[in-house]
Amino acid sequence: MNSASAALQPFDIVIIGGAMAGATLALGLAKLNQGRAQPLSIALIEAQQADDSHPGFDARSIAIAHGSIFELNRLGIWPALSHLGTAIQDIHISDRGHFGMTELNAKPLGLSALGQVVELAQVGQVLFEQLKQADITLFCPAKLSQLTSDAHGHYLTLDNGITLSAKLLVAADGANSVVRQQLKQEAEQIDFQQSAVVANVETDKPHQHWAYERFTETGPLALLPMSNQPAVKGQTLRASGHARLSLVWAVSPQQAAQLAQADEADFLQQLQQAFGNRAGRFTQVGKRVTYPLTLTTMARPIFHRCVFVGNAAQTLHPIAGQGFNLGLRDVVGLIQVIETALKQVDDNAQGNLVPFDVGSSEIVHQYLAARQDDRHSTLRNIEFLVRGFSNQHWPLVAGRSLGLRLLSWLPPLKRPVAQIAMGWR
Ligand SMILES: Cc1cc2nc3c(=O)[nH]c(=O)nc-3n(C[C@H](O)[C@H](O)[C@H](O)COP(=O)(O)OP(=O)(O)OC[C@H]3O[C@@H](n4cnc5c(N)ncnc54)[C@H](O)[C@@H]3O)c2cc1C
């Protein structure tokens, strides 16, 4: 890690935010640099150390889709994370109080898993170790506090007084992106009037690698299978044969506040009532955290010499577990655009060293073009799911019940749904 210095430090790429999107991007770019005569200089600025207080690596568990695992493998990141993953082999989807239900299964698709569940606290530790060993200048803990720009680049001042310049600035600084605010860029926000209650729960039967998504009157409830080795101390299982599951339960903000305060027995009873007995009897709940659920999107996640990735570009409702999966596709999209541009420069240079402007308008606009279709269709699908499945209006209820039934009666229809769930494009 760098020590403070008054002189302006020039970089090709400066990434603000070192959580899931920023860290994977920095590592992917460092891999791209390997063996290059003229490597790109990369700096990563992250406000928090990867400890308990890190907002991007908190007690949440997330499902990483099969397609994302493939990409993380290609970036050379997954091998160090794979031991932390719990496979999702089957997904059960149901509509509480209605006849609709269906399953997605890995086996008929010829796969060993539809995705992997990881605890972000554990992932954060591993990614930070990888960042420290990679050819990246890491400023951590340090915050971007001031930003000015001209035709040639951005000029950044950190809260510790360090000043840097960037030909390309990457905002990976989350839903309330400071870069977005400093550059006075707009983001559209839809407030779903829901909050997610997130906790690890224990059931009295093994999960056998099933994940569950249950649509209830108040909002969707998801349970993801977890390993029996907790990332957080004090979450050991009460009995052998029991299982740990990660719960994301979308409810009204008032109900979320009530569930967060409820004593354990009351909480478990309300959960059992909402979810039913399919996963067994709920026997324990860990620390509960609530998140307000909004959809925040930038129509064009670019600016002069600047691109936005991950939650800084769009923050999704966790209904379909697509937030990081989509963010990773931003990361991969940007790496591919830079890789192609570098290859063109190399081909034309014929062995000579030539200047390369990674923040050029061409590169920024190629990133925009590469991401438009996937972003729009994913955002549309998620809004449709949130509105369609949180609604008790009878034609919608009948339509979605029929939709879920059709999926189970007509297995060929499942493939496209499974493909979306697994992050295949
Ligand atoms: C309850 C819940 C369940 C979810 N489940 C899933 C799931 O199953 N599958 C899935 O794919 N996604 C899921 N998601 C979404 C996923 O967690 C996020 O999309 C992903 O973690 C976002 O990563 P990020 O790096 O883009 O942003 P963030 O995690 O918000 O990281 C932003 C980083 O920027 C840093 N930062 C901010 N400002 C500054 C500054 N001024 N200077 C320096 N650093 C700064 C912050 O410290 C932070 O580390 C879920 C989300 C929630 C809330």
The ligand as a Gaussian input file, in Angstrom:
#p B3LYP/6-31G(d) Opt

LIG

0 1
 C      -30.019000      -8.474000       0.518000
 C      -29.242000      -8.569000      -0.748000
 C      -29.087000      -9.801000      -1.377000
 C      -28.404000      -9.883000      -2.583000
 N      -28.274000     -11.099000      -3.214000
 C      -27.618000     -11.186000      -4.390000
 C      -27.471000     -12.442000      -5.066000
 O      -27.943000     -13.476000      -4.613000
 N      -26.774000     -12.459000      -6.244000
 C      -26.229000     -11.314000      -6.789000
 O      -25.617000     -11.391000      -7.869000
 N      -26.351000     -10.125000      -6.169000
 C      -27.017000     -10.042000      -4.987000
 N      -27.126000      -8.833000      -4.345000
 C      -26.483000      -7.650000      -4.939000
 C      -24.971000      -7.612000      -4.667000
 O      -24.717000      -7.801000      -3.306000
 C      -24.439000      -6.266000      -5.137000
 O      -24.840000      -6.051000      -6.479000
 C      -22.906000      -6.191000      -5.096000
 O      -22.398000      -6.652000      -3.868000
 C      -22.520000      -4.727000      -5.353000
 O      -21.135000      -4.593000      -5.428000
 P      -20.453000      -3.215000      -5.899000
 O      -18.994000      -3.440000      -5.784000
 O      -20.999000      -2.800000      -7.216000
 O      -20.975000      -2.097000      -4.887000
 P      -20.813000      -1.947000      -3.287000
 O      -20.844000      -3.264000      -2.609000
 O      -21.807000      -0.933000      -2.864000
 O      -19.347000      -1.367000      -3.102000
 C      -18.999000      -0.014000      -3.258000
 C      -17.627000       0.188000      -2.627000
 O      -17.207000       1.527000      -2.862000
 C      -16.596000       2.019000      -1.687000
 N      -16.727000       3.490000      -1.730000
 C      -17.863000       4.225000      -1.725000
 N      -17.590000       5.526000      -1.786000
 C      -16.242000       5.641000      -1.850000
 C      -15.330000       6.732000      -1.933000
 N      -15.744000       8.017000      -1.950000
 N      -13.995000       6.474000      -1.973000
 C      -13.548000       5.199000      -1.949000
 N      -14.358000       4.116000      -1.864000
 C      -15.689000       4.335000      -1.820000
 C      -17.368000       1.372000      -0.546000
 O      -16.610000       1.336000       0.651000
 C      -17.621000      -0.028000      -1.113000
 O      -16.596000      -0.913000      -0.795000
 C      -27.838000      -8.726000      -3.147000
 C      -27.967000      -7.488000      -2.501000
 C      -28.679000      -7.412000      -1.318000
 C      -28.819000      -6.071000      -0.638000

